Amino acid sequence: MKADVLLFAMSDVSRDARTLNLARAIAATGLSVAVAASCSLDWSDAGITMLKWDDPGGSALSRWLSFRQWAASLSIQPRVVAAMDFFALASAVRSAKRANVKLIYDMREFYFALGPLEGKGLRQRLISIAERWWLRSVSRIIVAGRLDARIVQKRFRLSDTPYILTNTPPYREAVVSDKLRKLFSIQSSDIIVIYQGVVHPGRGLVPFINAMALMPDVHLCIVGDGPALSEIRTYAESDLVANRVHFHPSVPYDLLHPITCSADIGLCLIEPVSLSYEYALPNKFFEYMMARIPSVVSDLPALHDQILQTPVGMLVERSLKPDDICAAIEQLRNTSTRQAMIQACGAIRDLCYERQAVYAVDVFRECMT
């Protein structure tokens, strides 16, 4: 089998916005794309071939070994290969060498300083060593933000500045939706705050639940799954706000937008537990903008800069104290403040994925020559 572009991702592509959006952007230009990843849906798009990995679940190591063995069995001749995360990098290196083509690495976060591995020194060190080793085979690096590019270039002493591909969604109009309100029987007078994404420690959920004791009309809807989900459920119950913390399972990316539109406020309270989290500029921030809902946002470097450019939310001091969170929510209750932020969300027209996709595709075309 031949393909212009081969993307490796150790993820469920139907829920991996970054891989899904890039594959679609490349295919839209007429290039053929093969995606080697797991997929929980019978998914297909014109110009995209899905090479489906049967994710066995279990530990990260066992999943990585399964993915690597499966990827090695693929028979495909690409013109360029891309690793869409660190965990797919070894397989992508092998594939690129076998096909004698260039390799692109999407360093979507700082894998050398991962939030979930904070305090797990040996595992983090092994990942850092492996990443640096495999980077010797990489022709171009892609990162998610301007500050990321600066840090990565300095850390790895790169001659070329990494290409920046921000985590913005394709453009959609906001829709009128009451999905969350109906599903969880939330009164029309109460406020719905949504968190969407993988449920990891350090995503601001515990600090927000702590603050909810001071906000009796605020409901938190968590849309997603992840390793910290059980812990968050238990914490919410012990904090006596369980009747106002609601859990919605992860949904395919294409089905997420109407759910986001049914909330009043987006939650983007990243805790600076690692360098990766310190400089995070996550998908959810821009997806809240696309839904035209304001956000409560941690006052961290990349998020701070983005809020200054597009004032679509209230910054909360990085310690995430309950009083500070409550003060931010209170500001968003103000009609004039809220309307101004909703209007500012219109800037997503200029930030949407389509605006930057053409330049991302150019990176791939350059690596084909």
C-alpha positions in Angstrom: 0.0 0.0 0.0 1.2 3.5 -0.8 0.3 6.8 0.9 1.6 10.3 0.7 1.4 10.8 4.5 1.5 8.2 7.3 0.5 9.4 10.8 1.2 7.2 13.8 -0.7 7.9 17.0 -1.0 5.7 20.1 -4.6 7.0 20.7 -8.2 6.6 19.7 -8.2 8.9 16.7 -11.9 9.5 16.9 -11.2 11.3 20.2 -7.8 12.7 19.3 -8.6 16.2 17.9 -5.0 17.0 17.0 -4.5 13.9 14.9 -8.0 13.9 13.4 -7.9 17.6 12.4 -4.4 17.2 10.8 -5.4 14.1 8.8 -8.4 15.9 7.4 -6.5 19.0 6.6 -3.9 17.1 4.6 -6.5 14.9 2.8 -8.4 18.0 1.9 -5.5 19.1 -0.3 -5.6 15.9 -2.4 -2.8 14.1 -0.6 -3.5 10.5 0.5 -3.3 9.9 4.3 -3.0 6.7 6.3 -3.6 6.9 10.0 -2.1 4.1 12.2 -4.0 4.3 15.5 -6.9 2.8 17.4 -10.4 3.9 16.6 -13.6 3.2 18.6 -15.8 4.1 15.6 -16.3 2.7 12.2 -14.8 5.9 10.9 -13.8 6.9 7.4 -13.1 10.2 5.6 -12.4 10.8 1.9 -8.7 10.5 1.2 -7.9 8.9 4.6 -7.2 5.2 5.2 -7.6 4.0 8.7 -5.1 1.4 9.8 -6.7 0.2 13.0 -4.7 -1.0 16.0 -6.6 -3.1 18.5 -5.7 -1.3 21.8 -5.4 -4.0 24.5 -5.7 -1.6 27.4 -3.7 -2.2 30.6 -0.5 -0.5 31.5 1.2 2.2 29.4 4.2 -0.2 28.8 2.1 -3.1 27.6 0.1 -0.8 25.3 3.3 0.6 23.9 4.7 -2.8 23.3 1.5 -3.9 21.6 1.5 -0.8 19.4 5.1 -1.2 18.4 4.7 -4.8 17.5 1.6 -4.1 15.4 3.1 -1.1 13.7 6.1 -3.1 12.7 3.8 -5.5 10.8 2.4 -2.8 8.6 3.2 -2.9 4.9 3.0 0.6 3.6 5.2 2.9 1.5 4.7 6.6 2.6 6.4 9.7 1.2 6.6 11.2 4.7 5.9 9.8 8.2 4.7 11.7 11.3 4.6 10.6 15.0 1.6 12.4 16.5 2.8 11.8 20.1 5.9 10.5 22.0 4.4 7.0 22.4 4.2 6.5 18.7 7.7 8.0 18.0 9.7 4.7 18.1 7.3 3.1 15.6 7.4 6.2 13.4 11.2 6.2 13.4 11.3 2.6 12.3 8.7 3.2 9.5 10.5 6.3 8.2 13.9 4.5 8.1 12.4 1.5 6.4 10.8 3.7 3.7 13.8 6.0 3.5 11.7 9.1 4.0 11.7 12.1 6.4 10.1 12.0 9.8 8.0 14.7 11.5 7.4 14.7 15.2 4.4 16.4 16.8 5.6 17.2 20.3 2.1 18.2 21.4 3.3 18.6 25.0 6.6 18.5 26.9 7.0 14.7 27.2 10.3 15.4 29.0 8.2 17.0 31.8 4.8 15.4 31.9 2.1 16.3 34.4 0.9 12.8 35.2 4.5 11.7 35.8 5.3 14.4 38.4 7.0 12.6 41.3 7.7 9.5 39.2 11.4 10.3 38.5 12.6 7.1 36.9 9.7 6.8 34.4 10.0 10.4 33.5 13.8 10.1 33.1 13.5 7.1 30.8 11.0 8.9 28.6 13.3 12.0 28.4 16.3 9.8 27.4 14.3 7.9 24.8 12.8 11.1 23.3 16.2 12.7 22.9 17.6 9.5 21.3 14.8 9.2 18.7 14.9 12.9 18.0 18.1 12.2 16.1 15.9 10.7 13.3 13.4 13.6 13.2 13.5 16.2 10.4 10.9 18.6 11.7 9.3 19.2 15.1 5.8 20.6 15.5 4.7 22.1 18.9 1.4 23.6 20.2 2.4 27.2 21.1 4.9 30.0 20.7 6.4 29.6 24.2 6.7 25.8 23.6 8.7 26.5 20.4 11.1 28.7 22.3 11.7 26.1 25.1 12.0 23.1 22.8 14.5 24.9 20.5 16.6 25.8 23.5 16.4 22.5 25.3 17.3 20.4 22.2 19.6 23.0 20.6 17.7 22.9 17.4 18.9 24.9 14.4 15.3 25.3 13.1 12.5 26.8 15.1 9.8 24.2 15.6 6.6 24.7 13.6 3.7 26.0 15.7 0.3 24.3 15.2 -2.1 25.6 17.8 -4.8 23.3 19.3 -7.7 25.1 17.7 -10.8 23.4 16.3 -12.2 23.6 12.8 -14.7 26.5 12.6 -18.3 25.8 13.7 -21.2 28.1 14.5 -22.4 27.9 18.1 -25.7 26.0 18.4 -28.5 26.3 20.9 -28.4 23.2 23.1 -29.7 22.1 26.4 -28.1 18.6 26.4 -26.3 18.8 29.7 -29.2 20.6 31.4 -31.7 18.0 30.3 -29.4 15.0 30.9 -28.6 15.9 34.5 -31.9 17.7 35.3 -30.2 21.0 36.1 -32.5 24.0 36.8 -32.5 26.8 34.3 -31.5 29.3 37.0 -28.3 27.3 37.9 -24.9 27.7 36.2 -23.3 24.8 34.3 -19.5 24.7 34.2 -18.1 22.2 31.8 -14.7 20.4 31.9 -14.0 18.4 28.8 -11.0 16.2 28.1 -8.9 13.5 29.7 -9.4 13.3 33.4 -5.8 13.5 34.8 -4.6 14.9 38.1 -3.6 18.5 37.9 -6.5 19.6 35.6 -8.1 21.9 38.2 -11.0 19.6 39.1 -10.2 19.2 42.8 -9.7 23.0 43.4 -13.0 23.7 41.6 -14.9 21.1 43.6 -13.5 22.8 46.7 -14.8 26.1 45.5 -18.2 24.7 44.7 -19.1 24.7 48.5 -19.2 28.5 48.2 -21.3 28.4 45.0 -24.5 26.5 45.8 -26.1 27.1 42.3 -23.1 26.0 40.3 -22.9 22.5 38.7 -19.8 20.9 37.3 -20.2 18.6 34.3 -17.1 16.5 33.5 -17.2 15.2 29.9 -14.4 12.7 29.5 -12.6 9.6 30.9 -9.2 9.1 32.3 -7.0 7.7 35.1 -8.1 10.2 37.7 -11.9 9.7 37.1 -12.5 7.3 40.0 -10.5 9.6 42.4 -12.5 12.6 41.3 -15.8 10.8 41.8 -14.8 9.8 45.3 -13.5 13.3 46.1 -16.8 14.9 44.9 -18.8 12.6 47.1 -16.7 13.3 50.2 -16.9 17.0 49.6 -20.7 16.9 49.9 -21.3 18.4 46.4 -21.9 15.0 44.7 -25.4 16.1 43.6 -23.8 19.0 41.6 -20.9 17.2 40.1 -22.0 15.2 37.0 -20.1 12.7 34.9 -20.5 12.3 31.1 -18.5 9.6 29.3 -16.0 10.6 26.7 -17.6 11.2 23.3 -16.1 11.2 19.7 -14.7 14.6 18.8 -17.2 15.2 16.1 -20.0 14.9 18.6 -18.5 17.2 21.3 -19.4 20.7 20.1 -23.2 20.6 20.9 -22.4 19.3 24.4 -20.0 22.2 24.9 -22.5 24.7 23.7 -25.0 23.5 26.3 -22.7 24.8 29.2 -22.5 28.4 30.5 -18.8 28.5 31.5 -15.7 26.5 30.4 -13.2 25.2 33.0 -9.5 25.5 32.1 -7.8 25.5 35.5 -4.5 23.8 34.8 -2.4 23.2 37.9 1.4 24.0 37.3 2.6 20.6 38.6 5.1 20.2 35.8 6.7 22.2 33.0 4.3 20.6 30.5 1.3 21.9 32.4 3.0 25.2 33.2 3.0 26.1 29.5 -0.2 24.3 28.5 -2.5 25.9 25.8 -5.0 23.0 25.6 -7.7 22.2 23.0 -10.5 22.8 25.5 -9.6 26.6 25.8 -10.3 27.1 22.1 -13.3 24.7 22.0 -15.0 26.8 24.7 -14.3 29.8 22.5 -15.9 28.0 19.5 -19.0 27.3 21.6 -19.1 31.0 22.5 -18.9 30.4 26.3 -16.5 32.3 28.6 -13.9 30.4 30.7 -12.2 30.4 34.0 -8.5 30.1 33.2 -5.4 29.5 35.2 -3.0 32.4 35.2 -0.1 30.5 33.5 2.2 31.9 30.8 0.7 30.6 27.6 -2.9 31.0 28.8 -2.2 34.4 30.2 -0.8 35.6 26.8 -3.9 34.2 25.0 -6.3 35.8 27.4 -4.6 39.2 26.8 -5.0 38.7 23.0 -8.5 37.4 23.2 -10.3 38.4 26.5 -12.7 35.4 26.6 -12.3 34.4 30.3 -11.3 35.3 33.8 -7.8 34.5 34.9 -7.5 32.8 38.3 -4.2 33.1 40.3 -2.2 30.0 39.9 -2.7 28.8 43.5 -6.4 28.2 42.6 -7.7 29.1 46.0 -11.5 28.7 46.4 -12.1 32.4 47.0 -10.3 33.3 43.8 -12.2 30.8 41.8 -15.5 32.0 43.2 -14.5 35.6 42.4 -13.9 34.7 38.8 -17.2 32.9 38.5 -18.9 35.9 40.1 -17.4 38.2 37.4 -18.9 35.9 34.7 -22.3 36.3 36.2 -22.2 40.0 35.4 -24.3 40.4 32.2 -22.1 43.0 30.6 -18.9 41.2 31.3 -20.3 37.9 30.0 -21.6 39.5 26.8 -18.3 41.2 26.2 -16.5 37.8 26.5 -19.0 36.0 24.3 -18.4 38.7 21.7 -14.6 38.3 22.1 -15.1 34.6 21.4 -15.8 35.6 17.8 -12.0 35.9 17.3 -12.1 32.1 16.9 -12.9 32.8 13.2 -9.3 34.0 12.8 -7.8 31.4 15.1 -9.7 28.3 13.8 -7.9 25.3 12.4 -8.6 26.2 8.8 -6.5 29.4 9.1 -3.3 27.5 10.1 -3.9 24.2 8.3 -2.5 25.4 5.0 0.8 26.1 6.6 0.9 22.8 8.4 0.4 21.0 5.1 3.3 23.0 3.7 5.6 21.4 6.3 4.5 18.0 5.1 5.0 18.9 1.5 8.5 20.3 2.1 9.4 17.0 3.8 8.3 15.0 0.7 10.8 16.7 -1.5 
